[in-house]
Amino acid sequence: MHCLDVDDEKTPILIQRVLGVDKEGVLYIGKTAPGLGRIGDLVKSISPDYKSLGHHVGLRFSKNKKLAMAFPFEQLHVSFRQADDPAVLESELIQEYFQKYGEVPPLNANEP
């Protein structure tokens, strides 16, 4: 999940990280089983109008009002990649992010 600039919906916002600036605006790296059900759960769970917290990212997002203010729902963008083994791809992407920035994306909690 990324956060896009309010004036240019194609440009990610910059996020200051421990070891540099994340120019892609990555807030969360996750995996899903085939199909879009889990992605739908993620999107619904971060929506300000949705009252259930069916996805752990929604719980983190809704409990931290500063995150919700810094990254408004209307500016969030979910993208995904197909992979033969989503768990392996997720682990690799989180490890790459951690190596580059010294921490995981804000909504990935204390992983890797």
C-alpha positions as CSV (number, residue, x, y, z in Angstrom):
1,M,0.0,0.0,0.0
2,H,1.3,3.5,-0.9
3,C,0.1,7.0,-0.2
4,L,-0.1,9.3,-3.2
5,D,0.3,13.0,-3.4
6,V,-3.0,14.9,-3.0
7,D,-2.3,17.2,-6.0
8,D,-0.9,14.5,-8.3
9,E,-2.6,11.1,-7.8
10,K,0.3,9.4,-9.7
11,T,3.1,10.6,-7.5
12,P,3.8,8.9,-4.2
13,I,4.4,11.1,-1.1
14,L,7.9,11.0,0.4
15,I,8.3,9.3,3.8
16,Q,11.3,10.0,5.9
17,R,12.8,6.8,7.2
18,V,15.7,6.0,9.5
19,L,18.2,5.5,6.7
20,G,16.8,7.7,4.0
21,V,13.7,8.9,2.2
22,D,11.2,6.4,0.8
23,K,10.3,7.9,-2.5
24,E,7.6,5.3,-3.2
25,G,5.5,6.1,-0.1
26,V,5.3,2.5,1.0
27,L,3.1,2.0,4.1
28,Y,2.5,-1.7,4.0
29,I,3.9,-4.8,2.3
30,G,1.7,-7.9,2.6
31,K,0.6,-11.1,0.9
32,T,-2.7,-12.6,-0.1
33,A,-4.0,-15.9,-1.3
34,P,-5.3,-16.1,-4.9
35,G,-8.2,-13.8,-5.5
36,L,-8.9,-10.3,-4.2
37,G,-10.9,-11.1,-1.0
38,R,-8.0,-10.3,1.4
39,I,-7.2,-7.1,-0.5
40,G,-10.8,-6.1,-0.2
41,D,-10.6,-6.8,3.5
42,L,-7.6,-4.6,3.8
43,V,-9.2,-1.7,1.9
44,K,-12.4,-1.9,3.9
45,S,-10.5,-2.1,7.2
46,I,-8.7,1.2,6.6
47,S,-11.8,3.0,5.4
48,P,-13.1,5.6,7.9
49,D,-16.6,4.4,7.2
50,Y,-16.0,0.7,8.0
51,K,-16.5,-0.3,11.6
52,S,-15.1,-3.8,11.7
53,L,-11.4,-4.4,11.9
54,G,-11.1,-7.5,9.8
55,H,-7.5,-6.9,8.8
56,H,-4.6,-6.3,11.2
57,V,-3.5,-3.2,9.2
58,G,-6.9,-1.7,9.6
59,L,-6.5,-2.1,13.4
60,R,-3.1,-0.4,13.4
61,F,-4.2,2.4,11.1
62,S,-7.4,3.1,13.0
63,K,-5.7,3.1,16.4
64,N,-3.1,5.6,15.4
65,K,-4.9,8.8,14.5
66,K,-1.6,10.5,13.5
67,L,-1.1,7.8,10.8
68,A,-4.7,8.4,9.5
69,M,-4.1,12.2,9.5
70,A,-0.7,11.9,7.7
71,F,-1.9,9.4,5.2
72,P,-5.6,10.1,4.4
73,F,-7.7,7.2,3.1
74,E,-8.5,9.1,-0.1
75,Q,-4.8,9.1,-1.0
76,L,-4.1,5.5,-0.3
77,H,-3.4,3.2,-3.2
78,V,-3.1,-0.6,-3.2
79,S,-1.1,-2.4,-5.8
80,F,-0.2,-6.0,-6.0
81,R,2.1,-8.5,-7.9
82,Q,1.4,-12.0,-8.8
83,A,3.9,-14.6,-7.4
84,D,4.2,-18.3,-7.4
85,D,4.9,-18.1,-3.6
86,P,3.4,-14.9,-2.1
87,A,4.9,-15.6,1.3
88,V,8.4,-15.7,-0.1
89,L,7.9,-12.5,-2.2
90,E,6.5,-10.7,0.9
91,S,9.4,-11.8,3.0
92,E,11.9,-10.7,0.3
93,L,10.3,-7.3,-0.2
94,I,10.2,-6.6,3.6
95,Q,13.8,-7.6,3.9
96,E,14.8,-5.4,1.0
97,Y,12.9,-2.5,2.5
98,F,14.5,-3.1,5.9
99,Q,18.0,-3.2,4.4
100,K,17.4,0.0,2.5
101,Y,15.7,2.1,5.2
102,G,16.6,0.5,8.5
103,E,13.0,-0.2,9.4
104,V,9.9,-1.8,8.0
105,P,7.0,0.2,6.4
106,P,4.9,1.9,9.1
107,L,1.9,-0.5,8.9
108,N,4.1,-3.6,9.0
109,A,4.6,-3.2,12.7
110,N,7.7,-4.9,14.1
111,E,8.4,-7.3,11.2
112,P,10.6,-8.6,9.5
